[in-house]
Amino acid sequence: MARMHSRKKGKAGSKKPNVKVAPEWVKLSSKEIEDLIVKLSKEGNNTAKIGLLLRDQHAVPDVKLICKKTITQILKEKGITKNIPEDMLNLITKAVKVRRHLEDNTKDVRNKVALNKVESKIRRLAKYYVRNSYLPKDWKYNGKTAALLIK
């Protein structure tokens, strides 16, 4: 009988190198990168997609090393941020899709449980964002009207 090797517990995949200074080979200046971030955001890309485009198409390995600010901070300075943080918006989008699925498939118990889990994450994240003033104090998640938050 073949013996199975045990895997190390923890995160799989690669890790970002622990570098504190910007690489010399980056050709774009801090101002050019900020302008590019604004342009990409106006084209409808979210912050994660902007980071990927900068890395893959413009050879910018890490915006924070070069600009000393994150993509979200740059967009906030330029006044381009959304009312709801991006991670919360992604969870709300997921909940809306599952809710629509459950309208047609009422006996899908697995997705009923999944909807409860997603909405629980939304409520926990909302508590954090309200506590840290990213969302207004009276902000509440309502599953029935969540589709209105998504454009």
ZILINSUL-V63963 format. One record per residue. RES is the residue in one letter. SS is DSSP state (hx for helix, st for strand, lp for the rest). PHI is phi as a letter, one per 20 degrees, with the letter a starting at -180 (NA if undefined). BURIAL is + if it has 16 or more other ideal C-beta (glycine too) atoms within 10 Angstrom, else -. Layout:
RES;SS;PHI;BURIAL
RES;SS;PHI;BURIAL
//
This chain:
M;lp;NA;-
A;lp;f;-
R;lp;e;-
M;lp;e;-
H;lp;e;-
S;lp;e;-
R;lp;e;-
K;lp;f;-
K;lp;e;-
G;lp;p;-
K;lp;f;-
A;lp;e;-
G;lp;n;-
S;lp;e;-
K;lp;d;-
K;lp;f;-
P;lp;f;-
N;lp;e;-
V;lp;d;-
K;lp;d;-
V;lp;d;-
A;lp;f;+
P;lp;f;-
E;lp;f;-
W;lp;e;-
V;lp;f;+
K;lp;e;-
L;lp;e;+
S;lp;e;-
S;hx;f;-
K;hx;f;-
E;hx;f;-
I;hx;f;+
E;hx;f;+
D;hx;f;-
L;hx;f;+
I;hx;f;+
V;hx;f;+
K;hx;f;-
L;hx;f;+
S;hx;f;+
K;hx;f;-
E;lp;f;-
G;lp;o;-
N;lp;e;-
N;lp;e;-
T;hx;f;+
A;hx;f;-
K;hx;f;-
I;hx;f;+
G;hx;f;+
L;hx;f;-
L;hx;f;+
L;hx;f;+
R;hx;f;-
D;hx;e;-
Q;hx;d;-
H;hx;c;-
A;lp;l;-
V;lp;d;+
P;lp;f;-
D;lp;b;+
V;hx;f;+
K;hx;f;-
L;hx;f;-
I;hx;e;+
C;hx;e;+
K;lp;m;-
K;lp;b;+
T;lp;e;-
I;hx;f;+
T;hx;f;+
Q;hx;f;-
I;hx;f;+
L;hx;f;+
K;hx;f;-
E;hx;f;-
K;hx;e;-
G;lp;m;-
I;lp;d;-
T;lp;f;+
K;lp;e;-
N;lp;f;-
I;lp;d;+
P;lp;g;+
E;hx;f;-
D;hx;f;-
M;hx;f;+
L;hx;f;+
N;hx;f;-
L;hx;f;+
I;hx;f;+
T;hx;g;-
K;hx;f;+
A;hx;f;+
V;hx;f;+
K;hx;f;-
V;hx;f;+
R;hx;f;+
R;hx;f;-
H;hx;f;-
L;hx;f;+
E;hx;f;-
D;hx;e;-
N;lp;c;-
T;lp;f;-
K;lp;e;-
D;lp;f;-
V;hx;f;-
R;hx;g;-
N;hx;f;+
K;hx;f;-
V;hx;f;-
A;hx;f;+
L;hx;f;+
N;hx;f;-
K;hx;f;-
V;hx;f;+
E;hx;f;+
S;hx;f;-
K;hx;f;-
I;hx;f;+
R;hx;f;-
R;hx;f;-
L;hx;f;+
A;hx;f;+
K;hx;g;-
Y;hx;f;-
Y;hx;f;+
V;hx;f;-
R;hx;f;-
N;lp;e;-
S;lp;m;-
Y;lp;e;+
L;lp;c;+
P;lp;f;-
K;lp;f;-
D;lp;e;-
W;lp;f;-
K;lp;c;-
Y;lp;e;+
N;lp;c;-
G;lp;f;-
K;lp;f;-
T;lp;d;-
A;hx;f;+
A;hx;f;-
L;hx;f;-
L;lp;f;+
I;lp;e;-
K;lp;e;-
//
